[in-house]
């Protein structure tokens, strides 16, 4: 089975939503471990008021981090599972 790869440029500026359809914000950047290349999290910008009730790490005034393991699907949107937020 071949793993489908998503280039960095295809993720940037995509809207991030929960599997229930709640909007979270837009992908600004990706953090990863430089030695292993393991993806760690997505940096989300333009966060919505819905994120106030979520247990997510904030960076800056209007940005937060979503753990990469919370991603369910990547298509027109990045779909994440709230249950996987650390």
VENKA-V839472 format. One record per backbone hydrogen bond with DSSP energy under -0.5 kcal/mol. CO is the residue of the C=O (numbers start at 1). NH is the residue of the N-H. Records with the same first field share a line. If there is no record, write none. Layout:
# VENKA-V839472
CO->NH + NH
This chain:
# VENKA-V839472
5->7
7->10 + 11
8->11 + 12
11->14
14->27
15->78
16->24 + 25
17->80
18->21
22->18
24->48
25->16
26->45
27->13
29->43
31->40 + 41
32->34
33->37
38->33
40->68
41->31
42->44 + 66
43->28 + 29
44->64
45->26
48->51
49->52
50->53
51->54
54->56
57->65
62->46 + 47
63->59
64->44
65->57
66->42
67->70
68->71
70->81
73->79
77->75 + 79
78->17
79->72 + 73
80->19 + 82
81->84
82->85
